[in-house]
Amino acid sequence: MKTDAEIKDNVLDELAWQPDIDETEIGVIVENGVVTLNGVVDSHSKKLAAEKAVKGVFGVKALASDIEVKFGDDYKKTDKEIAKAIVNAFEWNDSVPENDIKVKVENGWVYLSGEVKWEHEKNAAKKAIQNLIGIVRVINSIVVKQDEKPTKIEEIKPFEVSEKIKKAFERSAEIDAKKITVLTEGHTVTLQGKVHSIKEKEDAEAAAYKAPGVYEVKNDLKVQYYTEYA
């Protein structure tokens, strides 16, 4: 088990390793494996990059990000300019059903709402815009709602869904499939077991959502630092 001091050193090293991050702008506090980031950066993409880097560090159980985004003159955009950029980004992304999504921009904060059929569409909407210049934060309140009318997906058996997810885990270089148990009940999948990092936990959930017939994923995976033979 890593100590908080060891985790902090690893986090600082990982931030310094990232080419798009100035680690001197970011403060790191670690307590019982929970990492808190603070400081000020000049773009939303830098904040996301810092958070992503930390999520991949072994021993980090949870992340709290208090990083502020404050733009310099070169990065300032009006809400109207940001809204137009978002509309364009949606139009160029085939995974985003732009007609089903509503966008509100206020002081650089982007609020997404509306209804889509699949979780990956909701995630794609946020991913498509999160690196746009001028955005301070994205609040994704899009609702995933399936049609009540049965489709061929209804015919897929729970064990088939489970097997497809397990095979997806096995194909992934980032997910330790042997440490994860997949439970299925109707269209709901529950993931249980241990993972090395927050990133691995999120990757497992994203992979599970891609399986046909899955409407909801309950992610009960525990982030725990362990050795190969634990």
The 8 nearest C-alpha neighbors of each residue, nearest first, counted from 0:
[[1, 224, 2, 225, 58, 223, 226, 3],
 [2, 0, 5, 58, 6, 3, 224, 4],
 [1, 3, 5, 4, 6, 0, 32, 31],
 [2, 4, 6, 5, 29, 32, 7, 30],
 [3, 5, 7, 2, 6, 8, 29, 1],
 [6, 4, 8, 2, 7, 3, 1, 9],
 [5, 7, 3, 9, 8, 4, 10, 2],
 [6, 8, 10, 4, 9, 5, 3, 11],
 [7, 9, 5, 11, 6, 10, 12, 4],
 [8, 10, 12, 6, 7, 11, 13, 5],
 [11, 9, 7, 13, 12, 8, 53, 6],
 [12, 10, 14, 8, 13, 9, 7, 15],
 [11, 13, 9, 15, 10, 14, 8, 16],
 [14, 12, 16, 10, 15, 11, 9, 52],
 [15, 13, 11, 16, 17, 12, 22, 10],
 [14, 16, 12, 13, 22, 17, 11, 21],
 [15, 17, 13, 14, 12, 18, 20, 11],
 [16, 18, 14, 15, 20, 19, 13, 52],
 [19, 17, 20, 16, 15, 21, 14, 22],
 [20, 18, 17, 45, 21, 48, 49, 44],
 [21, 19, 17, 18, 22, 45, 14, 49],
 [22, 20, 23, 24, 19, 15, 25, 14],
 [21, 23, 24, 25, 15, 14, 20, 11],
 [24, 22, 21, 25, 26, 15, 20, 38],
 [25, 23, 22, 38, 21, 39, 40, 26],
 [26, 24, 38, 22, 23, 37, 36, 27],
 [25, 27, 37, 36, 38, 28, 24, 23],
 [26, 28, 36, 35, 25, 37, 29, 34],
 [27, 29, 35, 34, 36, 30, 26, 7],
 [30, 28, 34, 33, 3, 32, 7, 35],
 [29, 31, 33, 32, 3, 34, 28, 35],
 [32, 30, 33, 3, 29, 2, 60, 34],
 [31, 33, 59, 60, 30, 3, 29, 58],
 [34, 32, 61, 30, 29, 31, 60, 62],
 [35, 33, 29, 62, 28, 63, 61, 32],
 [36, 34, 63, 28, 64, 27, 62, 29],
 [35, 37, 64, 27, 26, 65, 66, 63],
 [38, 36, 66, 65, 26, 25, 64, 35],
 [37, 39, 25, 66, 24, 26, 67, 40],
 [38, 40, 67, 66, 68, 24, 69, 25],
 [41, 39, 68, 42, 69, 67, 45, 46],
 [40, 42, 70, 69, 68, 71, 39, 43],
 [43, 41, 44, 45, 68, 40, 70, 46],
 [42, 44, 46, 45, 135, 134, 68, 47],
 [43, 45, 130, 47, 42, 46, 48, 129],
 [46, 44, 48, 47, 43, 42, 49, 20],
 [45, 47, 43, 49, 44, 48, 50, 66],
 [48, 46, 44, 50, 45, 49, 51, 43],
 [47, 49, 45, 51, 46, 50, 44, 52],
 [48, 50, 52, 46, 47, 51, 45, 53],
 [49, 51, 47, 53, 52, 48, 54, 46],
 [52, 50, 48, 54, 49, 53, 47, 55],
 [51, 53, 49, 50, 54, 55, 48, 13],
 [52, 54, 50, 55, 56, 51, 10, 49],
 [55, 53, 197, 198, 51, 52, 56, 196],
 [54, 56, 198, 53, 52, 196, 197, 57],
 [57, 55, 53, 54, 59, 196, 58, 10],
 [58, 56, 196, 59, 195, 224, 55, 6],
 [57, 59, 224, 60, 1, 32, 6, 56],
 [60, 58, 32, 57, 61, 56, 33, 196],
 [59, 61, 32, 222, 33, 58, 197, 223],
 [62, 60, 33, 59, 34, 63, 197, 32],
 [61, 63, 34, 33, 35, 64, 60, 54],
 [64, 62, 35, 34, 36, 65, 61, 33],
 [63, 65, 36, 66, 35, 62, 37, 50],
 [64, 66, 37, 36, 67, 63, 35, 38],
 [67, 65, 37, 38, 64, 39, 36, 46],
 [68, 66, 39, 38, 65, 40, 69, 37],
 [67, 69, 40, 41, 42, 135, 39, 43],
 [70, 68, 41, 40, 67, 39, 71, 42],
 [69, 71, 41, 74, 75, 42, 68, 72],
 [70, 72, 73, 74, 41, 75, 69, 42],
 [71, 73, 75, 74, 70, 76, 41, 69],
 [74, 72, 71, 75, 70, 76, 132, 133],
 [73, 75, 70, 72, 71, 133, 132, 76],
 [74, 76, 72, 133, 70, 73, 71, 77],
 [77, 75, 133, 80, 74, 81, 78, 132],
 [76, 78, 80, 79, 81, 75, 107, 133],
 [77, 79, 81, 80, 104, 107, 82, 105],
 [80, 78, 82, 77, 81, 83, 104, 76],
 [79, 81, 77, 83, 78, 82, 76, 84],
 [80, 82, 78, 84, 79, 83, 85, 77],
 [83, 81, 85, 79, 84, 80, 78, 86],
 [82, 84, 86, 80, 85, 81, 79, 87],
 [83, 85, 81, 87, 82, 86, 88, 80],
 [86, 84, 88, 82, 87, 83, 128, 89],
 [85, 87, 83, 89, 88, 84, 90, 82],
 [86, 88, 90, 84, 85, 89, 83, 91],
 [89, 87, 85, 91, 90, 86, 84, 127],
 [88, 90, 92, 86, 87, 91, 97, 95],
 [91, 89, 87, 88, 92, 86, 97, 93],
 [90, 92, 88, 89, 87, 93, 95, 86],
 [93, 91, 89, 94, 90, 95, 88, 127],
 [94, 92, 95, 91, 90, 96, 89, 97],
 [95, 93, 92, 120, 123, 96, 124, 119],
 [94, 96, 93, 97, 120, 124, 92, 89],
 [97, 95, 98, 99, 94, 100, 120, 115],
 [98, 96, 100, 99, 95, 89, 90, 86],
 [97, 99, 96, 100, 101, 95, 113, 89],
 [100, 98, 97, 96, 113, 114, 115, 101],
 [101, 99, 113, 97, 98, 112, 102, 114],
 [102, 100, 112, 113, 111, 99, 103, 98],
 [101, 103, 111, 110, 100, 112, 104, 109],
 [102, 104, 110, 109, 111, 105, 101, 82],
 [105, 103, 109, 108, 78, 107, 110, 82],
 [104, 106, 108, 107, 78, 109, 103, 110],
 [107, 105, 108, 78, 104, 77, 135, 109],
 [106, 108, 134, 135, 105, 78, 104, 133],
 [107, 109, 136, 105, 135, 106, 104, 137],
 [110, 108, 104, 137, 103, 138, 136, 107],
 [109, 111, 138, 103, 102, 137, 139, 104],
 [112, 110, 139, 102, 140, 101, 141, 138],
 [113, 111, 141, 140, 101, 100, 110, 102],
 [112, 114, 100, 141, 101, 99, 142, 115],
 [113, 115, 142, 141, 143, 99, 144, 100],
 [116, 114, 143, 117, 144, 142, 99, 120],
 [117, 115, 145, 144, 143, 114, 118, 146],
 [118, 116, 120, 119, 115, 143, 121, 214],
 [117, 119, 121, 120, 143, 122, 208, 116],
 [118, 120, 122, 121, 117, 123, 208, 209],
 [121, 119, 123, 118, 117, 122, 95, 94],
 [120, 122, 118, 124, 119, 123, 141, 115],
 [121, 123, 119, 125, 124, 120, 126, 118],
 [124, 122, 120, 126, 125, 121, 119, 127],
 [125, 123, 127, 121, 122, 126, 95, 120],
 [124, 126, 122, 127, 123, 128, 129, 139],
 [125, 127, 123, 129, 128, 124, 122, 130],
 [128, 126, 124, 125, 123, 129, 88, 89],
 [129, 127, 131, 126, 130, 125, 85, 88],
 [128, 130, 126, 131, 125, 127, 44, 137],
 [131, 129, 44, 128, 132, 43, 127, 134],
 [132, 130, 128, 129, 134, 133, 84, 44],
 [131, 133, 134, 74, 130, 42, 76, 43],
 [132, 134, 76, 75, 74, 107, 131, 135],
 [135, 133, 107, 136, 132, 43, 108, 131],
 [134, 136, 107, 108, 43, 68, 133, 137],
 [137, 135, 108, 134, 109, 138, 43, 107],
 [136, 138, 109, 108, 110, 139, 129, 125],
 [139, 137, 110, 109, 111, 140, 136, 108],
 [138, 140, 111, 141, 137, 110, 112, 125],
 [141, 139, 112, 111, 138, 142, 110, 113],
 [140, 142, 112, 113, 139, 114, 111, 121],
 [143, 141, 114, 113, 144, 140, 115, 112],
 [144, 142, 115, 116, 114, 117, 118, 141],
 [145, 143, 116, 115, 142, 114, 146, 117],
 [144, 146, 116, 147, 143, 117, 214, 115],
 [147, 145, 148, 144, 116, 149, 150, 115],
 [146, 148, 149, 145, 144, 150, 153, 116],
 [147, 149, 146, 150, 145, 153, 151, 152],
 [150, 148, 153, 147, 151, 146, 152, 154],
 [151, 149, 152, 153, 148, 154, 146, 147],
 [150, 152, 153, 154, 149, 155, 212, 211],
 [151, 153, 150, 212, 154, 155, 211, 149],
 [152, 154, 151, 155, 150, 149, 212, 156],
 [155, 153, 152, 151, 156, 150, 212, 149],
 [156, 154, 152, 153, 157, 159, 212, 160],
 [155, 157, 159, 158, 154, 160, 153, 185],
 [158, 156, 160, 159, 183, 161, 185, 184],
 [159, 157, 161, 160, 156, 162, 183, 155],
 [160, 158, 162, 156, 157, 161, 163, 155],
 [161, 159, 157, 163, 158, 162, 164, 210],
 [160, 162, 158, 164, 159, 163, 181, 165],
 [163, 161, 165, 159, 164, 160, 158, 166],
 [164, 162, 160, 166, 161, 165, 159, 167],
 [163, 165, 167, 161, 166, 162, 207, 168],
 [166, 164, 168, 162, 167, 163, 161, 169],
 [165, 167, 169, 163, 168, 164, 162, 170],
 [166, 168, 164, 170, 165, 169, 163, 171],
 [169, 167, 165, 176, 171, 166, 170, 174],
 [168, 170, 166, 167, 176, 171, 165, 174],
 [171, 169, 167, 168, 166, 172, 174, 165],
 [170, 172, 168, 173, 169, 174, 167, 175],
 [171, 173, 174, 170, 169, 175, 168, 176],
 [174, 172, 171, 199, 175, 202, 168, 198],
 [175, 173, 171, 176, 168, 172, 199, 203],
 [174, 176, 177, 178, 173, 168, 179, 194],
 [175, 177, 168, 179, 178, 169, 174, 165],
 [178, 176, 175, 179, 180, 169, 174, 168],
 [177, 179, 176, 193, 192, 175, 180, 194],
 [180, 178, 192, 176, 177, 191, 193, 181],
 [179, 181, 191, 190, 192, 182, 178, 177],
 [182, 180, 190, 189, 161, 179, 191, 183],
 [183, 181, 189, 188, 190, 180, 161, 184],
 [184, 182, 188, 157, 187, 189, 185, 161],
 [185, 183, 187, 186, 188, 157, 182, 189],
 [184, 186, 187, 183, 157, 188, 156, 213],
 [185, 187, 213, 214, 212, 184, 215, 188],
 [188, 186, 215, 184, 185, 183, 216, 213],
 [189, 187, 183, 216, 182, 217, 215, 184],
 [190, 188, 217, 182, 216, 181, 218, 183],
 [189, 191, 181, 218, 219, 180, 220, 217],
 [192, 190, 220, 180, 219, 179, 189, 181],
 [191, 193, 179, 220, 178, 180, 221, 194],
 [192, 194, 221, 220, 178, 222, 223, 179],
 [195, 193, 222, 196, 223, 221, 199, 200],
 [194, 196, 224, 223, 57, 222, 199, 193],
 [197, 195, 199, 198, 57, 222, 55, 194],
 [196, 198, 54, 200, 199, 201, 222, 55],
 [197, 199, 54, 201, 55, 196, 200, 202],
 [198, 200, 202, 196, 201, 197, 174, 203],
 [199, 201, 197, 203, 198, 202, 194, 220],
 [200, 202, 198, 204, 203, 199, 205, 197],
 [203, 201, 199, 205, 204, 200, 198, 206],
 [204, 202, 206, 200, 201, 205, 199, 207],
 [203, 205, 207, 201, 206, 202, 208, 200],
 [206, 204, 202, 208, 207, 203, 201, 209],
 [205, 207, 203, 209, 204, 208, 202, 167],
 [208, 206, 204, 209, 205, 164, 210, 203],
 [207, 209, 205, 206, 210, 213, 204, 118],
 [208, 210, 207, 206, 211, 205, 119, 213],
 [209, 211, 208, 207, 213, 164, 212, 160],
 [212, 210, 213, 209, 152, 160, 155, 208],
 [211, 213, 152, 186, 214, 210, 153, 155],
 [214, 212, 186, 211, 215, 210, 208, 187],
 [215, 213, 186, 187, 212, 216, 117, 208],
 [214, 216, 187, 213, 188, 217, 186, 208],
 [217, 215, 188, 189, 187, 218, 208, 204],
 [218, 216, 189, 188, 219, 190, 215, 187],
 [217, 219, 190, 220, 189, 216, 204, 191],
 [220, 218, 191, 190, 217, 221, 189, 192],
 [221, 219, 191, 192, 218, 193, 190, 200],
 [222, 220, 193, 223, 194, 192, 219, 191],
 [223, 221, 194, 60, 196, 195, 193, 197],
 [222, 224, 195, 221, 194, 225, 193, 58],
 [223, 225, 58, 195, 57, 0, 222, 226],
 [224, 226, 229, 223, 227, 0, 195, 228],
 [227, 225, 229, 228, 224, 0, 195, 223],
 [226, 228, 229, 225, 224, 175, 195, 178],
 [227, 229, 226, 225, 178, 224, 177, 175],
 [228, 226, 227, 225, 224, 178, 223, 0]]
